Amino acid sequence: MSTKGDRFTVGDYLAERLTQIGIHQYFHVPGDYNLILLDKLEDHPDLVGIGCANELNCGMAAEGYARANGPSACVVTFSVGAISAFNGTGSAYSENLPLILISGSPNTNDRGQHHILHHTLGGTDNTYQYEMAKKITCCAVAISRASEAPRLIDRALRAAILSRKPAYIEIPCNLANAICVRPGPVSAVTDPVLSDKAALEAAGKCAAEYLDGKLKPIILVGPKVRRAGAEKELLQLAEAMGCAVAVQPAAKGMFPEEHKQFVGIFWGQVSTCGAESIVHWADAVLCVGTVFNDYSTVGWTAMPDIPLMTAEIDHVTFPGAHFSRVRLAEFLAKLATEVPFNDSTMVEYGRLRPDPVLVHTAAPGDVLTRKETARQVQELVNRAADNTSIFVETGDSWFNGIQLKLPNGAQFEIEMQWGHIGWSIPAAFGYAIRHPQRRTIVMIGDGSFQVTAQEVSQMVRYKLPVIILLMNNRGYTIEVEIHDGAYNRIKNWDYSKLIEAFNGSDGKAKGLLANTAGELADAIKVATANTEGPTLIECTIDQDDCSKELITWGHFVAVANARPPKDGGYDE
């Protein structure tokens, strides 16, 4: 713990609490309102500050770290910093990640003296940032006195940990070094809220009875399973039931794809492995941590058409019953001990399962295509096997990534709810800071890359061997397939040479260009051998070379977006 003599400050308190909840690297962009706070965090022996190129990337890097670690922290300056970082905070909220956004703020004396300050809107009321933060966090606190800091910091951290949502902490620049008491036992912050025993018992019994009355049950897995820490219990339940298990696209990798009960990604008309057929054949769907939005339902065309049993992070609902304060992992474990075995959906899936697709291997001199790139990425994933973490960017990378077959232990990350283009570069950086030993692979398009490209320089700085496969088709292809226009065309960059600028005089990153299948194979060999920094492979493909799944999905999403108002629009 950092202190000089017996002096202990608000900044010290925050630093100690961050380490106690499992944060050992935090992401920051310095600004004059947070500099003293950064000094205090830097002084702590168990904390390492990770600099970012800007606050947008800083928030997204913390979001990626949260995917790997659980809690994460992003430290920025007031207004010009925090409002930019709100984008990553919004992502963390929608993706159920406990990111702690920490903002420096003006000196406490300025409010009473009605000063107009820099980095503000130019008025004398600077509470607007705190009010904005309330809308995108589970708990927002603004510290105005050092004596309040322990209570408010603990409140925000506990709320984030329990709800798996971001929290906001605002610390004035003259309070970071103010005297503060030392923290009490961290259990007051971290102790979990367990299921109500009676509710859990009743939920397990009633759910088992409900499923016992069905002939064709299936499990549908959603992205909240991992956020709830329930993957082990999910596997336990699936094997107890013996039924087919499909996963939503945002939950890819949360149930082992090599497991005999895995039947693919359920994504309506763009499902994999015949998952759509078996889900619609079932007469009971146990939805575990699912999210049904316009993207995951292909423009509202792919909702299961039968009543659903829904197990959420903290409650269970099914026809005729609701049970509050039932934690997901505990419910799945309980149901596994009571549910009847019924493999009818697996028997039927044996009849519906599509035949294996023959994959064409391009000749080395063939012009590079999306399909050949996907084939070589699959080989790369197979070689790294359980040490692989794959980030797929919003766009056709979603669909190319969803088609990959994941070896056991491989991790798959997607930001389907928030859907911010450019997310994958800073998020992969944050993730790799926490897991530098894993082979992190990013699949991204050129349009998305241009939004957050600067963070590749931080991968260079920290010598992270991230492999970036950049599909250069000169535009926003996902937007083209939803609604085309000249605005979907972008200025082309020389992406492979951009890495030379990021290297400076001491970097070891590599930038490679692949126009043919053979050039891509050679580039991947170079990338896997480079352990001293990132490797960006620019894959040049035709502008109209996209997956059929993107075309289908884009059509139905466009139809959903174009629905006319039923009542003339919103009331004012």
C-alpha atoms as one frame of an Amber mdcrd trajectory, in Angstrom:
protein
   0.000   0.000   0.000   1.291   3.454  -0.882   1.604   6.072   1.817   4.281
   8.457   2.977   4.667   7.776   6.673   1.242   7.550   8.294  -0.425   9.867
   5.795  -3.275   8.158   3.953  -5.363   9.934   1.319  -8.476   9.622  -0.804
  -6.277   8.571  -3.738  -4.628   5.922  -1.559  -8.027   4.621  -0.496  -9.168
   4.239  -4.085  -5.905   2.564  -5.108  -6.113   0.065  -2.275  -9.727  -0.796
  -2.980  -9.018  -1.300  -6.696  -6.325  -3.870  -5.943  -8.525  -5.576  -3.366
 -11.282  -6.189  -5.927  -8.787  -7.662  -8.392  -7.703  -4.735 -10.565  -3.947
  -4.568 -11.075  -3.783  -2.587 -14.309  -5.862   0.519 -14.945  -6.185   2.553
 -18.134  -5.718   6.298 -18.194  -5.333   9.491 -20.164  -3.826  12.332 -18.085
  -5.446  15.747 -17.735  -4.943  18.519 -15.212  -7.955  17.512 -13.107  -6.704
  13.945 -12.547  -2.921  14.347 -12.270  -2.673  14.172  -8.474  -4.995  11.170
  -8.481  -2.786   9.476 -11.068   0.217  10.129  -8.820  -1.532   8.353  -5.945
  -2.532   5.385  -8.109   0.970   5.161  -9.544   2.457   5.042  -6.036   0.613
   1.827  -5.169   2.985  -1.137  -5.545   0.293  -3.463  -6.901  -1.145  -1.123
  -9.531   0.207  -0.408 -13.008  -1.085   2.463 -15.097  -1.581   1.757 -18.802
  -1.600   4.830 -21.014  -4.030   5.122 -23.929  -4.030   7.336 -26.996  -7.376
   9.005 -26.225 -10.341   8.655 -23.912 -12.577   6.832 -26.393  -9.950   4.121
 -26.688  -9.290   4.250 -22.946 -12.888   3.370 -22.154 -12.921   0.589 -24.735
  -9.594  -0.788 -23.448 -11.066  -0.962 -19.953 -14.111  -2.718 -21.417 -11.835
  -5.348 -22.972  -9.897  -5.756 -19.717 -13.203  -6.351 -17.923 -13.953  -9.202
 -20.318 -10.723 -10.856 -19.229 -10.619  -9.894 -15.570 -14.033  -8.914 -14.268
 -13.610  -5.443 -12.717 -11.646  -2.824 -14.657 -10.829   0.867 -14.251 -10.581
   3.841 -16.603  -9.175   7.135 -15.245  -9.766  10.337 -17.209 -10.053  14.078
 -16.771 -13.230  16.101 -16.424 -15.721  16.656 -19.241 -13.496  16.548 -22.344
 -12.133  13.215 -21.111 -15.052  11.587 -19.357 -17.682  12.395 -21.971 -15.482
  10.702 -24.578 -14.993   7.733 -22.240 -18.772   7.476 -21.808 -18.836   5.493
 -25.055 -16.830   2.648 -23.521 -18.938   2.964 -20.377 -22.089   2.558 -22.437
 -20.588  -0.524 -24.021 -19.786  -1.957 -20.593 -23.333  -1.285 -19.424 -24.945
  -2.965 -22.413 -22.472  -5.869 -22.308 -22.787  -6.376 -18.497 -19.213  -5.548
 -17.490 -18.138  -3.954 -14.167 -16.016  -1.101 -15.528 -15.188   1.648 -13.014
 -15.028   5.055 -14.720 -13.014   7.436 -12.533 -12.942  11.108 -13.414 -10.999
  13.968 -11.918 -13.026  17.138 -11.480 -12.563  20.825 -10.621 -11.358  22.123
  -7.259 -14.170  22.080  -4.679 -13.704  25.806  -3.967 -14.659  26.823  -7.508
 -18.282  25.806  -7.194 -18.996  28.137  -4.303 -17.141  30.987  -5.981 -19.143
  30.582  -9.219 -16.051  30.361 -11.392 -16.238  29.555 -15.090 -13.657  26.830
 -15.719 -11.844  25.295 -18.671 -12.946  21.852 -19.908 -16.544  22.708 -19.015
 -19.642  23.931 -20.845 -18.857  27.483 -19.799 -21.433  27.809 -17.031 -21.062
  27.727 -13.262 -22.963  24.473 -12.662 -20.601  21.594 -13.382 -22.799  18.781
 -12.085 -23.841  17.883 -15.645 -21.204  15.157 -16.024 -22.337  13.442 -12.827
 -25.971  13.659 -13.967 -25.053  12.180 -17.364 -23.112   9.362 -15.709 -26.191
   8.318 -13.747 -27.859   7.287 -17.003 -25.124   4.876 -18.133 -23.961   3.327
 -14.854 -25.517   1.301 -12.077 -24.138   3.763  -9.508 -22.631   7.231  -9.845
 -20.991   9.086  -6.958 -19.418  12.548  -6.803 -17.155  13.052  -3.802 -17.351
  16.540  -2.291 -15.634  15.916   1.072 -12.753  13.599   1.916 -14.693  12.181
   4.854 -17.330  10.866   2.439 -14.861   9.159   0.106 -14.718   5.703   1.770
 -18.500   5.327   1.874 -19.054   6.548  -1.678 -16.154   4.620  -3.231 -17.265
   1.410  -1.517 -20.872   1.979  -2.620 -19.887   2.398  -6.264 -17.505  -0.569
  -6.329 -19.987  -2.906  -4.659 -22.777  -1.898  -6.996 -20.609  -2.591 -10.046
 -19.473  -5.985  -8.760 -22.958  -7.158  -7.802 -24.804  -5.910 -10.877 -22.036
  -6.558 -13.434 -22.526  -3.003 -14.671 -20.219   0.036 -14.769 -19.971   2.572
 -11.950 -18.782   6.191 -11.921 -16.571   7.888  -9.315 -15.844  11.639  -9.497
 -12.956  12.971  -7.402 -12.093  16.708  -7.305  -8.467  17.526  -8.015  -7.912
  18.949  -4.524  -9.354  15.904  -2.736  -7.165  13.183  -4.269  -4.422  14.107
  -1.803  -6.755  14.902   1.104  -6.456  12.903   4.342  -8.719   9.872   4.501
  -9.248   6.849   6.739  -7.928   3.463   5.696 -10.306   0.889   4.203 -12.027
  -1.745   6.294 -12.372  -5.425   5.304 -12.930  -5.764   1.560 -15.649  -8.349
   2.154 -17.996  -5.413   2.722 -17.504  -4.625  -0.964 -17.096  -8.033  -2.543
 -19.302 -10.490  -0.648 -21.875 -11.849  -3.129 -25.627 -11.823  -2.752 -26.720
 -15.450  -2.787 -30.054 -16.862  -3.865 -32.924 -16.878  -1.445 -32.956 -20.514
  -0.336 -36.728 -20.942  -0.492 -36.974 -19.221  -3.868 -34.134 -21.318  -5.267
 -35.695 -24.535  -4.017 -39.093 -23.646  -5.460 -37.631 -22.470  -8.781 -35.681
 -25.685  -9.260 -38.659 -27.877  -8.424 -41.165 -25.980 -10.567 -38.770 -25.715
 -13.521 -38.094 -29.457 -13.406 -41.831 -30.176 -13.331 -42.411 -27.815 -16.251
 -39.707 -29.468 -18.359 -40.933 -32.937 -17.387 -44.203 -32.088 -19.098 -42.487
 -31.292 -22.388 -41.484 -33.718 -25.112 -38.803 -31.753 -26.982 -36.794 -29.413
 -24.715 -33.771 -27.441 -25.869 -31.351 -25.030 -24.177 -30.614 -21.662 -25.785
 -27.514 -19.945 -24.352 -27.133 -16.151 -24.216 -24.238 -13.786 -23.470 -25.127
 -13.184 -19.818 -23.976 -16.706 -18.919 -20.317 -15.707 -18.805 -21.057 -12.429
 -17.044 -22.831 -14.426 -14.330 -19.945 -16.887 -14.028 -22.290 -19.764 -14.843
 -20.527 -21.623 -17.678 -19.594 -24.632 -15.523 -23.136 -24.967 -14.183 -24.553
 -24.614 -17.701 -22.481 -27.574 -18.856 -23.611 -29.541 -15.809 -27.282 -28.865
 -16.586 -26.925 -29.627 -20.304 -25.424 -33.019 -19.604 -28.095 -33.775 -17.010
 -30.861 -32.942 -19.512 -29.187 -34.592 -22.516 -30.913 -32.154 -24.884 -29.617
 -30.066 -27.772 -27.823 -26.823 -26.878 -27.829 -23.852 -29.256 -26.174 -20.503
 -28.525 -26.930 -16.950 -29.539 -24.249 -15.207 -31.630 -23.125 -13.003 -28.727
 -22.688 -16.161 -26.617 -20.423 -18.010 -29.042 -17.818 -19.953 -27.103 -19.786
 -19.998 -23.854 -20.762 -23.629 -24.472 -18.046 -25.926 -25.861 -18.431 -26.262
 -29.622 -16.740 -29.647 -29.580 -19.360 -30.964 -27.150 -21.683 -33.582 -28.662
 -24.781 -31.595 -27.598 -23.735 -28.375 -29.349 -26.018 -27.756 -32.336 -24.784
 -24.394 -33.596 -25.480 -20.681 -33.439 -29.175 -19.767 -33.417 -29.446 -16.558
 -35.448 -32.612 -16.932 -37.485 -31.986 -17.108 -41.220 -28.217 -16.864 -40.720
 -27.926 -19.661 -38.139 -25.116 -22.209 -38.310 -25.201 -26.019 -38.271 -28.977
 -26.224 -38.626 -29.633 -24.588 -35.244 -32.688 -22.717 -36.500 -34.504 -25.927
 -37.469 -33.994 -27.693 -34.169 -34.913 -24.610 -32.096 -38.191 -24.272 -33.999
 -38.854 -28.031 -33.674 -38.600 -27.864 -29.866 -41.659 -27.494 -27.647 -39.737
 -25.969 -24.719 -36.857 -23.509 -24.892 -34.835 -22.926 -21.731 -33.255 -19.503
 -22.352 -30.155 -19.105 -20.193 -28.884 -15.528 -20.009 -30.292 -14.668 -23.431
 -30.666 -11.253 -25.085 -33.289 -10.806 -27.804 -32.713  -7.562 -29.672 -33.191
  -6.481 -33.277 -29.703  -7.690 -34.241 -29.834 -11.098 -32.548 -33.327 -11.742
 -33.966 -32.467 -10.568 -37.510 -34.828  -7.612 -37.426 -37.384  -9.329 -35.148
 -37.873 -12.218 -37.588 -36.185 -14.918 -35.492 -37.894 -14.937 -32.095 -38.820
 -18.445 -30.929 -42.585 -18.769 -31.390 -43.390 -20.695 -28.207 -43.520 -19.597
 -24.548 -40.008 -19.431 -23.116 -38.482 -20.449 -19.808 -36.038 -17.642 -19.041
 -33.211 -17.890 -16.520 -31.681 -14.436 -16.001 -28.731 -13.359 -13.856 -30.956
 -12.895 -10.789 -34.404 -14.327 -11.534 -36.267 -17.102 -13.317 -39.504 -16.757
 -15.314 -41.600 -19.261 -17.251 -45.295 -19.647 -18.085 -47.265 -19.374 -14.861
 -44.305 -18.716 -12.573 -41.718 -16.118 -11.524 -38.958 -16.416  -8.916 -36.933
 -13.401  -7.784 -33.513 -13.438  -6.132 -32.450 -16.655  -7.789 -28.857 -16.437
  -8.998 -28.191 -17.976 -12.388 -25.306 -20.292 -11.490 -27.106 -21.602  -8.424
 -30.325 -22.149 -10.357 -28.610 -24.114 -13.122 -26.801 -26.295 -10.576 -30.040
 -26.888  -8.677 -32.035 -27.714 -11.800 -29.344 -30.170 -12.897 -30.120 -32.299
  -9.826 -33.856 -32.384 -10.500 -34.436 -32.238 -14.234 -35.426 -35.386 -16.158
 -33.146 -36.673 -18.920 -34.637 -36.113 -22.371 -32.483 -36.343 -25.484 -35.296
 -36.155 -28.053 -33.912 -32.965 -29.599 -30.518 -34.627 -30.016 -32.142 -37.609
 -31.722 -33.977 -35.296 -34.122 -30.880 -33.174 -34.667 -29.119 -36.292 -35.877
 -31.609 -36.270 -38.745 -31.457 -32.507 -39.353 -27.726 -31.969 -38.994 -26.293
 -30.514 -42.245 -23.622 -32.491 -44.045 -20.077 -31.137 -43.667 -19.272 -28.417
 -46.180 -16.352 -29.014 -48.506 -13.933 -26.104 -48.110 -12.047 -25.055 -51.215
  -8.362 -24.286 -50.753  -7.162 -21.534 -53.060  -3.922 -21.858 -54.999  -1.085
 -19.619 -53.718  -1.348 -17.328 -56.727  -5.130 -16.921 -56.570  -6.521 -13.484
 -55.790  -7.417 -13.273 -52.109 -11.104 -13.666 -51.220 -13.159 -13.462 -48.054
 -13.715 -17.234 -48.089 -10.007 -18.010 -48.408  -9.208 -15.565 -45.620 -11.767
 -17.269 -43.386 -10.304 -20.678 -44.215  -6.795 -19.587 -43.254  -8.040 -17.920
 -40.070  -9.655 -21.233 -39.099  -6.293 -22.952 -39.546  -4.646 -20.272 -37.406
  -7.227 -20.782 -34.667  -6.768 -24.557 -34.815  -3.005 -24.224 -34.374  -3.302
 -21.953 -31.338  -6.232 -24.072 -30.052  -7.106 -23.441 -26.397  -4.718 -20.491
 -26.187  -6.726 -18.407 -28.669  -8.883 -15.358 -27.984 -10.745 -13.984 -31.006
 -12.210 -10.483 -31.226 -14.663  -9.924 -34.076 -15.535  -6.383 -35.077 -18.973
  -5.061 -35.980 -19.542  -5.763 -39.666 -18.888  -8.761 -41.863 -16.284  -9.866
 -39.316 -19.250 -10.849 -37.129 -20.423 -13.328 -39.711 -16.972 -14.593 -40.644
 -16.176 -15.077 -36.969 -19.456 -16.805 -36.184 -18.650 -19.419 -38.853 -15.379
 -20.362 -37.129 -15.250 -23.657 -35.250 -13.791 -23.014 -31.820 -11.485 -25.572
 -30.188 -12.140 -26.228 -26.505 -10.671 -23.432 -24.428 -10.715 -20.835 -27.205
 -12.393 -17.568 -26.251 -14.629 -15.501 -28.514 -15.437 -11.833 -27.926 -18.090
  -9.811 -29.741 -19.819  -6.505 -28.938 -23.234  -7.203 -30.407 -25.424  -5.144
 -28.107 -23.512  -1.826 -28.260 -22.089  -2.440 -31.736 -19.536   0.393 -31.796
 -17.352   0.220 -34.898 -13.694   0.274 -33.938 -14.352  -1.390 -30.559 -12.183
  -4.441 -31.206  -8.794  -2.693 -31.432  -8.754  -0.995 -27.991 -10.779  -3.835
 -26.423  -8.277  -6.423 -27.657  -5.483  -4.220 -26.308  -7.096  -4.125 -22.862
  -7.762  -7.856 -22.956  -4.168  -8.624 -23.984  -2.823  -6.474 -21.137  -4.592
  -8.880 -18.767  -3.779 -12.051 -20.753  -0.529 -11.368 -22.650   0.196 -15.092
 -22.867  -2.867 -15.816 -25.010  -2.869 -15.564 -28.801  -5.266 -12.654 -29.366
  -6.632 -12.388 -32.905  -8.658  -9.434 -34.172 -10.890  -9.651 -37.247 -11.792
  -6.145 -38.391 -12.770  -4.157 -41.477 -10.999  -1.092 -42.790 -13.789   1.324
 -41.888 -13.882   0.208 -38.265 -10.097   0.255 -38.000  -9.947   3.925 -38.947
 -12.000   4.855 -35.858  -9.561   3.582 -33.205  -6.334   2.790 -35.071  -4.202
   4.771 -32.616  -4.389   2.035 -29.992  -2.226  -0.235 -32.133   0.607   2.040
 -31.022  -0.049   0.968 -27.430   0.157  -2.682 -28.483   3.576  -1.765 -29.887
   4.515   0.032 -26.678   3.637  -2.936 -24.460   4.982  -5.546 -26.911   1.692
  -7.415 -27.214   1.708 -10.065 -29.996  -1.832  -9.361 -31.204  -2.607 -10.496
 -34.762  -4.878  -8.052 -36.627  -6.529  -9.353 -39.796  -7.811  -6.246 -41.550
 -10.236  -6.813 -44.418  -9.741  -3.925 -46.818 -12.781  -3.581 -49.050 -12.746
   0.228 -49.025 -15.897   1.011 -47.118 -18.519   0.284 -44.477 -19.774  -3.011
 -45.896 -22.267  -3.709 -43.103 -23.940  -0.338 -43.722 -23.942  -1.020 -47.480
 -26.000  -4.164 -46.903 -28.444  -2.323 -44.616 -28.748   0.847 -46.706 -26.252
   1.919 -49.347 -25.094   5.421 -50.198 -21.976   7.366 -51.128 -21.394   7.979
 -47.408 -20.378   4.318 -47.036 -17.183   4.886 -49.059 -14.041   5.883 -47.167
 -10.557   7.164 -47.962  -8.226   4.235 -48.430  -5.109   4.030 -46.237  -1.892
   2.123 -46.700  -2.651   0.092 -43.595   0.361  -2.195 -43.659   2.748   0.766
 -43.852   0.933   2.616 -41.079   2.557   0.192 -38.644   5.971   1.687 -39.454
   4.777   5.004 -38.029   3.541   3.300 -34.868   6.875   1.520 -34.443   8.870
   4.730 -34.208  12.491   3.902 -33.503  12.040   0.999 -31.095   8.866  -0.912
 -32.009   8.787  -4.498 -33.251   5.352  -4.529 -34.877   4.961  -5.761 -38.426
   2.663  -4.575 -41.193   2.060  -6.962 -44.085   0.012  -6.798 -47.269  -1.795
  -9.825 -48.713  -3.277  -9.661 -52.212  -3.166 -13.416 -52.868  -3.829 -16.599
 -50.928  -0.117 -17.391 -50.834   0.767 -13.942 -49.495  -1.750 -14.350 -46.689
  -0.328 -17.760 -45.743   3.183 -16.289 -45.639   1.981 -13.295 -43.616   0.316
 -15.524 -41.019   3.588 -17.416 -40.593   5.393 -14.134 -39.935   2.670 -13.037
 -37.529   2.785 -16.202 -35.439   6.571 -15.927 -35.159   6.440 -12.299 -33.992
   6.285 -12.299 -30.195   7.625  -8.763 -29.677   4.621  -6.784 -30.855   1.454
  -6.785 -32.953   1.236  -7.848 -36.574  -1.282  -6.250 -38.905  -2.140  -8.160
 -42.078  -3.983  -6.076 -44.645  -6.171  -8.479 -46.643  -7.228  -6.807 -49.887
 -10.536  -8.140 -51.182 -13.156  -6.974 -53.654 -15.563  -4.312 -52.420 -18.581
  -6.579 -52.951 -16.962  -9.711 -51.491 -19.021 -10.230 -48.344 -20.766 -13.185
 -46.724 -24.225 -14.264 -47.817 -25.193 -14.115 -44.143 -24.450 -10.380 -44.008
 -26.584  -9.782 -47.096 -29.512 -11.727 -45.619 -29.191 -10.191 -42.166 -28.760
  -6.688 -43.562 -31.949  -7.025 -45.608 -34.131  -7.923 -42.639 -32.554  -5.339
 -40.330 -33.192  -2.701 -43.004 -36.830  -3.775 -43.208 -37.140  -3.483 -39.419
 -35.541  -0.024 -39.447 -37.920   1.145 -42.189 -41.176   0.285 -40.385 -43.499
   3.306 -40.472 -44.734   4.702 -37.153 -47.982   3.105 -36.040 -49.304   6.161
 -34.223 -47.611   9.024 -36.013 -44.437   8.926 -33.917 -43.507   9.895 -30.378
 -45.529  12.296 -28.282 -43.682  15.480 -27.379
